[in-house]
């Protein structure tokens, strides 16, 4: 299991719960803006669902399941990081989630 993806997904899920509740609790559940916010929350939950499914598949013993899941998680991690930046001011936001932080695995000089 990729701990970073799991932590990002957990953080984002909680923030989406907050966003959903804010629209519904404040009596703003009606109108175009509320529908847009709720649609945005649903779309982001769809991305989280993809990541969570790939997290489960990454733990599979069958390489034909595990391998593609690891590739998909590597592709989804920057997406989740970008989504998390909307909540950069939240106290639980981890600065290491900055999507512009370099990843040492892709540093050519670190391979030598």
Buried (B, 14 or more C-beta within 10 A) or exposed (E): EBEBBEBBBEBBBEBBEEBBEEBEEEEEEEEEEBEEBBEBBEEBBEBBEBBBEBBEBBEEEEEEBBEBBBEBBBEBBEBBBEBBEBBEEEEEBEEEBBEEEEEEEEEEEEEE
